[in-house]
Amino acid sequence: MNAAASAGAASAAAAAERQRQAEEEEEMTGYRADELAQDYEFKILRSSMGAFKRPERLQQVLDEEARAGWVLVEKFDDSRLRLKRPAAARERDGKLGLDAYRTYVGLSPNALALLIIAATVGIMLTGGLMLALMANSHPHPAPPPPVAQQAAQ
């Protein structure tokens, strides 16, 4: 399978996984009537690399989000968190110096896919270059003299 086909297959698999996760997120936790009545807003924060697995990184991210008023509702897995905040908290967003509505921590899925594709192509090019260098580095024996010259000697 060539690099383009591999990249296409990886991209299709990633898109299918994102769709599955979106459906799962909708089904896992409903919003309580009192939360909706109190004018809360919600978001899901994602990490392509599973950043929420490490407790110290999870706490760092939650501390950053708390500056914008976001609090943890639930941790889906090591890659997804559901957060909420009072809608009135958006009035302070311009003074925070951060994107209160960010949905990714670290690399986005698209950036991660591009990184994987670039690494794959780089490895393939390096391998091809090494093969070419190896093929050219061994001296080839001189061809035997033509038959006519051998008879004359």
HURA-V550857 format. One line per field, one symbol per residue. phi: phi as a letter, one per 40 degrees, with the letter a starting at -180 (. if undefined). psi: psi as a letter, one per 20 degrees, with the letter a starting at -180 (. if undefined). burial: # if it has 16 or more other ideal C-beta (glycine too) atoms within 10 Angstrom, else .. Layout:
BEGIN
phi = ???
psi = ???
burial = ???
END
This chain:
BEGIN
phi = .cccccccccccccccccccccccccccbcccdcccccgcbbabbbbcbgccccdccdccccccccdcgcbccabcacbabbbaacdcccccdcccgaccbcbbbgccdccccccccccccccccccccccccccccccccccccddcccccc
psi = prggggggghggggghghgghggghhhgorpqhhghhjlqqqqppqphjlhjgphhgghgghgghhhjjpqpgqogaiipqpqrqphhiihihhihkroijqiqpbprhghgghggggggggggggggggggghhihpppqqqqqqhhhhhh.
burial = ......#......#......#..................##.#.####..##....##..##..#..###..#..#..#######...#..........#....#......##...#....................................
END
